[in-house]
Amino acid sequence: MRGRIVLIALLLIINMFLLVRLIWSDQGVFAYLELKGRYEVLQARLNAVDEESLDLSQEIRRLKSDKAYQEKVVRERMNFVRQDEILYIFPDNAVESGERADERKN
């Protein structure tokens, strides 16, 4: 009878040790949940990069094949003009308060 109680106590201690190790070790449940969260974040980033790559490859194809789109991009992004055209570039904050204009004068 005494041997049986010792065996049950030993098995309980071993089970408690295994339970603690299952939950809080480096390969336990909390580590798994952390890795799962990191995986989901990386998967979302990968999907975003894939989508951006697809958009860029479509734009490259369009730039290679569509002359009108090429001209539009060059004119918008590089401020190119056709012959006999005048380009006006306005600052982003075209409307300034009277105080700022007065400060610049002084």
N, C-alpha and C positions, 0 to 999 in steps of 0.2 A: 504494500500500500504506500509506504514512504517513497519507494522508488518511482511509483507512478506519479506522485505529486511533484517530485523533483523533475521528472521528464516533462510534465505539463508546464511547469514553471520555466524550464529551459526552452521549450517550444514557444511559449508566450514571449519570452525575451527575444528569441530569434525573430519571431513575427514582428514585434515592435521595432527591432533594428531594421528589418527589411522594409517596413512601412515608412519609417523615417527616411531611409535611403531612397525609397521610391518617390517621395514627395520633395525632399529638400536637397538632394545631391545634384552634382553637375549634370547628370543625365536623367533627372527626375521630371516630375510633372511641370514644375515652374519653369525649368529650363526649356522644356518642350513648348510651353505656351509662349515664352519669349521668342524662341526660334520661329514659331508659327507666325507671330506678329511681324517679325523681321522679313520673313518670306513673303507675306502679303504686301508689305511696303515695297520690297524689291520687285515683286511681280507687277505692281501698279506702275512703278517707275519704268520697268521694261516695256509695258504696254504703251506708255506715253512716248517713249523713245521710238518704238516701232511705228506709232502713228505719225510722229514727226518725220521719221525717215521716209514713210510713204508719201507724205505731203511734199517733202523736198524732192523726191525722185519724180513725182508728177510735175513739179515746177521745172525741174531740169529738162524733162521731155518736152514740156511746152516751150521752154526757152529755145530748145534746139530746133523745134519744128514750126513755131508760129512767129512770123516776122513782126506782126502787129503787136504781139505781147512783148517781144524783145524791145521794140521801140518804146512801148509804154513803160516798161521797167527801167530802161536807161533814162528816159526823160524824168521819171518820178524820183528815182533813187540817186541819180548822179547829176541832176539838174542840167541835162543836155538840152540844147535848143536846136531847132532847124535853122537853116540859113534865112536871114532876114527876120528872125524873131527876136524879141527882147524879153529877157527873164527878169521878173521882179521878185525879190525875196524879202518877205516881211518878217520882222522878229516875232517870236511867239507872244510876247507881251506888248502888243502894238499900242494898247491903250494904257498910258501911264497916268498916275495921279499928278495933279498940279504940284504937289510937294516934291516929288522926285524930280520933276523937270526943273523946278527952282533950285534944288540942291545941286544938280549937275551944272547949272549956270554959274553957281558961286564957287 
